[in-house]
Amino acid sequence: MNSKNLTTYFAPAERALDKHIAQQAKATEDLFGDCSFLDALPNIVMVLNHNRQVILCNRVLLDLLGVEDHESVKGLRPGELLRCVHACEMPGGCGTTEFCRTCGAVNAIMESQYGRKVYHECRILINNNGRTKALDLGVTAMPIRINNEEFTVLSMADISDEKRRHSLERIFFHDVMNTAGVLTGVAELLENTADADLAKEFILDIQSSAKLLVEQIREQRDLTLAENNELKVSTSPLQSLNILSNVAAHFANHETSLQQQILIDPTAENIVFTSNPQLLHRVLGNMLKNALEASEAGDTVWLGCRFQDGQVEYWVNNPGVMPREIQLQLFQRSFSTKGKDRGLGTYSMKLLTERYLQGSISFTVSKKEGTTFFARYPRHIQATGY
């Protein structure tokens, strides 16, 4: 197939011929001493040609891929080697889908081709033994010239642990501290009041804040366990409408819903099914919270559930139209529409739903209908991890 005729939605699809790649590999091996220099470096290092194809790489990448020699990686692109979930969606491969517009790696490579060293963070979802795994990479691209040809030296460092630490710090220094502050404030009010009725209200407020505090800690603990494949999931019989009503009630007086209305669709069905109530509540709560945060004052957020195609389907709709750039980055671990080091909502929704509740998450966006998220689950699942 002639790569010149392949469709692309971002980076050029054209590839060099095998004969040219062999010539380029010989030139780069002469410069880098047959990879001995690159092998001494601790991070993944690749030398790419102008078409973003791997010409040379170090042992770190080969070991990661479980291959012995460089021949098996030559001519491929970074996303294809790392098994990015979007790498094979288009005939042109890595860099040619619409999703690639927001990829830090492809953008770093292309910017470096203008003659400057570039650093970007790259959020990538990869296929890992049949499961989707989220990675955060620090990507550095630097141009070099060899035998009058332009190449890019691409270095990739796994910064996933750093991102996880930042997330944990944000949760404990922001969310948990805020809740603890409310607890302290109400406790002080309780100490200073002589009104019995008011004291009862303060006690209820303290109990509510304490429950929220425990849930915030438990949510982060479960997310960590889920990512490490260590989360144990028990199951019990549930009624879909009861779950939905509980989620709506939980957010009725939440800080994100003070100016919006939460309504359950009157056609919502009450289906009996088997699942884990805590994880399900957490997924639906994140769906509702995201919808509320994306809504304007006076908007109505609708919730519903139904039995469709043999599955229990929940949906949450808000009238806002999600920008396309945000759509392309949803479900990535470190991406947030709420600013730096914020939010694991959509990522945790997908992780818990697909890996532990055996379901699926999707969304639709239109000017007429707004944004709707769907969570679909089998009618019965088995307990896992026991």
Summary of the structure (lengths in Angstrom):
residues: 386
radius of gyration: 25.0
end to end distance: 50.6
largest distance: 87.9
contacts: 1191
relative contact order: 0.09
helix: 42%
strand: 24%
